[in-house]
Amino acid sequence: MAAPERPNNEVIGHFTLTVPSKPLESDYVGPRSALFVPTDKLLGVGFEQSDIHDVVVATRDVDGLLTSVSENREFAWRGKPTELDGGLESDYGRQQIIVYSFVTSGNSILVYERPHSSDSRLAGKASMGFGGHTETSDRTDITQFEAEPKDDREFASHGIEDGSLSKGIHREIEEELGISPDQIDLKLIGAFREIHPPERLQDRTKLPVGTVHTCIVAVADLSPEVSNISLQEEEVGSAKWVKINEIQEILQGYEQSGVVVEDWTKIGTTEFADILEELAKREPQKLPEIKIN
């Protein structure tokens, strides 16, 4: 089934995701599982060298990317990034798929600092992205539906649907923002990953995080009815709303004060700056109160 044609710069919504991915006998179902796609299966989905970042390739072909995820996805053990333990974190031949969401409200966007107790690769850094791995527990089996779909995916008016990815996004939103998915309009706007020279990949216990993950960038726009959001203290040290048109000024301010800005935040806000600029033109609305629990 071919994807419907649409302009590459159109923002595609992928929030009501209903059709499941079929479970595979090879799927790992233990702890620290993650959805992945073989890296070579992503070569034909429009990734092109970034004009801004030397080691980044990016695409706006969300349909093509999700088709590849739907057709080639598996689940495996993540392992530890500092050990050659057969896990995904030390294998750049397998791409873990992460949905990385910018949370917006009116013409404002949420920025936060990670606590120093989080993942050592991210600890203490400033970020604008919320998201995480899609786990085996997010897999949705076809037998749970009354009618078995003819295909493992469905092309709706707004793109390709994948049950596993859907459930993972829903879980992350509920866990990280403390609000139900129906209070958010989520749109996938593109994706990127990192390609480093061979010398950076020789020691697989020190791989750059962006070489083993493909980042799908999303905008999670809060409904005006949302009055507060509850962030987790193990994930967020501090947070605030800033104007979207002040993003780069805010990020520069963090770095000038000695706070490192997460690479994915810098990449996402520059690669898709044109989309964020359009969001910055919207009318302001009453911003939800931020609670950190």
Secondary structure as GFF3:
##gff-version 3
##sequence-region A 1 293
A	DSSP	beta_strand	12	13	.	.	.	ID=ss1
A	DSSP	beta_strand	33	38	.	.	.	ID=ss2
A	DSSP	three_ten_helix	39	42	.	.	.	ID=ss3
A	DSSP	beta_strand	48	49	.	.	.	ID=ss4
A	DSSP	beta_strand	56	59	.	.	.	ID=ss5
A	DSSP	alpha_helix	62	72	.	.	.	ID=ss6
A	DSSP	beta_strand	74	77	.	.	.	ID=ss7
A	DSSP	three_ten_helix	88	90	.	.	.	ID=ss8
A	DSSP	beta_strand	94	105	.	.	.	ID=ss9
A	DSSP	beta_strand	108	113	.	.	.	ID=ss10
A	DSSP	beta_strand	126	127	.	.	.	ID=ss11
A	DSSP	beta_strand	129	130	.	.	.	ID=ss12
A	DSSP	three_ten_helix	136	138	.	.	.	ID=ss13
A	DSSP	three_ten_helix	142	144	.	.	.	ID=ss14
A	DSSP	beta_strand	154	156	.	.	.	ID=ss15
A	DSSP	beta_strand	159	161	.	.	.	ID=ss16
A	DSSP	alpha_helix	163	177	.	.	.	ID=ss17
A	DSSP	three_ten_helix	181	183	.	.	.	ID=ss18
A	DSSP	beta_strand	184	194	.	.	.	ID=ss19
A	DSSP	three_ten_helix	198	200	.	.	.	ID=ss20
A	DSSP	three_ten_helix	209	211	.	.	.	ID=ss21
A	DSSP	beta_strand	213	222	.	.	.	ID=ss22
A	DSSP	beta_strand	228	231	.	.	.	ID=ss23
A	DSSP	beta_strand	238	243	.	.	.	ID=ss24
A	DSSP	three_ten_helix	244	246	.	.	.	ID=ss25
A	DSSP	alpha_helix	247	256	.	.	.	ID=ss26
A	DSSP	alpha_helix	263	271	.	.	.	ID=ss27
A	DSSP	alpha_helix	273	280	.	.	.	ID=ss28
A	DSSP	beta_strand	289	292	.	.	.	ID=ss29
###
